[in-house]
């Protein structure tokens, strides 16, 4: 049977859950067979990785493979409007206004400057970098237990966020409130190209609540403080700026960010129980 780790089992269980969801909801979906094949192939690959771990498979491939299903599953979530066709942006906006009395991203628009936008757009990319910095550092040092726990927490962060996207589909303030902003957030040199690239790579648009970016970056910061304290002086400021950028750049409502922070805490607690 090979060597199944917690990350392998978690990924396999999530894929099985998606398969069950497809079978139960197939009449509402346009391409259930294509999705089913995708998830079954990912499940087979994950099983092969677990089995191969005991048969001489590259430790690097075995350790980092669970990231692959995360990317593939996210790219497949374009079926959310078919599964749950009612966007919840008005409800999320009402929560923001109930707490703050304003639309936070619209309020922040008064402070928008090209150099601030440039910095915020670069900070937003930390989500795509810092988790790999943490995992890569732990793997290079051979700290297997710390690596495994961090990976499990990051997997939980994404998988639970995906469930949130299905239950609370929303496109975010940049679409709902587009007519209320004073500027289009122009940058200096690379903010525009980065934004265009991210938009092009985005497989879905119903990925707002909870903020997966916030959850993942906070999980990363927590384990950096626990396992790699030497990285904290530069990880924490970047992580904080990234969280702020999610609202400044109009990707998220503040309630999404708060949901992401709560999700991060849940993932850390669950990872301690699982791993």
N, C-alpha and C positions, 0 to 999 in steps of 0.2 A: 504493500500500500504506500510505500514511500514515507516521507516525513511531512505531515501536514502541520503548518504553523497557524497561529490564530488569524493572521492576515489572510491566509489561503481559505480557511474555513469561513471567515466573515464574507469574503468576496463570493465564495460559492453559495452561501446562504442567501446573499442579496440577489444574486443572479437567479436562483431558484424562485425567490419571491417575485422577481420581475416576470419570469415565465408564467407563474400562477396568475399574476395580474393580467397578462396578455390573454391567457385562456379565458379568464372571466370577463374580459372587456372586448373580446375580439370583434363583436358586432359593431362596436363604435369606432373601430380603428380602420384606417384605409389600407395599411400594409402590415397586418399582424404577422403574416408568415415571414416577411423579411426581418422583422424585429425578433421573432422567435428564433430564427436561424442565427442571428447575430448573438443573442444571449446564450444559446446552446453552444456555439463555437467558443465563446469566451469561457464558458463553464468547462468545456473540454480542455481548453488550453490551460486553465488554472489547475485542473486536476493533473494534467501532464506535468506541469511545473512541480507540483507537490510530490508526485511519484518520482520525477527526475532528480529531485533533491537528494534522494537516497541512492541514486544510480550514477553519480558523478557529474550532474549538471553544473554548469558554471555557478558558483555561489552568488556572483553579482547579478546574473539574470534571475536566479531564484529569489533573491532578496527584493529586487526592484520591480519584478513583473506585476505585482498587484496594482501598480499605478496604471498599467495599460487598460484594464477594465474600467477604471474610473474615467479615463478620457473617452473610451468608446461608449460607455453608458451615457455620459453627458451629451456626446454628439448625437445620440439616438433619441433624445427627449423631445424632439420636434412633435411627437404625438400628443403632447400635453393638451393643446387646445381641443383635440378630438376626445380625449379622456375627460377633461374638465373645461368646458368651453367658456365659462364665465370668469373673466378677469376680475381680480379683487383689488385693483388699484384704488378705487374710490374708498374702500374700507381702510386701507393702509394710510391713505392720505388723511382721512378723518382722524385716525389715531394720532398722527403727527400733529395735526392742528389742535387736537384736544389737549395735547401735552404742551406744545410750544406756542400755540396761538397763531402760528404762521406756517407756511410751507418752508421748511428749513433750507432746501436747495434754492428756492426763489429768494429767500432772505440773504443767503450767501452770495447771490449773484451780484449784489452791490459791491462786493469786495473783489470781484473777478478782475484779474490782470493777466496779461499774456505770460509774464514770468512765473506767476503763481500757478497758472494752468499748466505750464511746462513742468514745474516741480511736482505738481499733483499727479499728472499723467505718468511721469516716471515712477513716482512712489506707488502708483496703482500696479505697476509691473512687479512689485515685490512679492505679490501673491504667487507669481510664476517662478520665483527664484529662491526665496528664503526657505521654503520647506525642503528644497533639494540641497541647499547649503547645510541645513541641519542634518538631514538623512545622510548626505555624503560624508560629513564630518564624522558622524557616529560609525558609519560603515568602515571608513578608512582606519579608524582607531580600533576596530574590532570589538566595539561595545555592543554586542549582539542583543542583550536584553533591552538596553536603552533604545536601540534602533527599532526593535520589534514593537515596543510599546508606543513609540512616537508614530510609527507607521500605522498601527491599529487605530490610534486616535485620529490621525489624518484621514484614514479611510472612513471611519465613522462620521467625521465632519462632512465629508462629501456625500456619502450615502444617505445620511439623515437630511441633509440639505436638499437632495434630489426629491426625497419624499415631500418635503415642504413645498417645493416647486409644483408638485402634482396636486397637493391639497389646496395651496393658495397661489394659483397662477397669477402673475402680474408682470407688467412690462417695465415699470419704473417711472420715476418723475420725468426723465428726459423725453418720454413720449406723451405721458398724460398731461404734463404741464408745459409742453413745448412752446405754446403761445404766450407764456407769462415771463419768459426770460428776456433780459435786456440784451444779452450778447449770446453768440454761439460758442463761447469759450475758445477763442483763437489762442494759439500758443505762439512760441517764437520760431523754433526750428522743427522739432520732432513730435510735438504733442498731437498735431493733426494726423500725420502718418501713423502714429501708434494707435490713435483712436480708430482710424479707418481699418487698420489691420485687425484689431480686436473685433470690430463689427463684422468684418468679413469671415473671421474664424468662428464667430459665435454660431453654434448650431441651433440654438433656441433663443427666444427672447423672454420666455416666462421663467426667469431664473433670479427672482428678486428676493422673495421671503422664504427662509431667513437668508441673510447675506453669507454665502459660502466663502467669499473672500475674507470677511471679518473672522468667521469661525476658524478657518484654516490658519490665518496669520496669527491669531491669538493662541491657538494650539501650538504653533511653531515657537512663538515667543515663550510660552510656558515651559516647554521642554528644553529650549535653549538655556533658560535660566537654571533649569534643574540639572542638565547634563553637560552643557557647554557654556559655562558662565563667562568665559573669555569673549564670546561672541555677543553677549548682551549689550555692551555699550553702543554698538552700532545697529543691532537687530531691533532693539526696543524703539529708538526714535523713528526708524524706517517703518516699523509696524504701526506705530501711532499715526504717522503721516498717511499711511495707506488707508487706515480706517477712516480718517477724515476725508480722504480723497473720494471715497465711495459716495459721499453726499455732495461734496463740492462738484464733482464731475457728473452729478445727476443720475448716477446709476441706481442709487438706492434711497429709499425713505429712511429716516432715522430709526423707525420701528424695526426695519430690516436689520440694521446694525445691532440694535439691542437684542433682537432674536438671535443673531449670529454670535453675540457674546455669550448668551445663555447656552446656545448649542455647544460652544467651545467648552464651557464648564461641564456640561453633560458628557461630552466625549472624553474629557480627561478622567472623569469618574468611572465611566464605563470601561475605558482602556485599562484602568487599574484592576478592575474585576476580571476582565477577559484575558489580559496578558500578564 
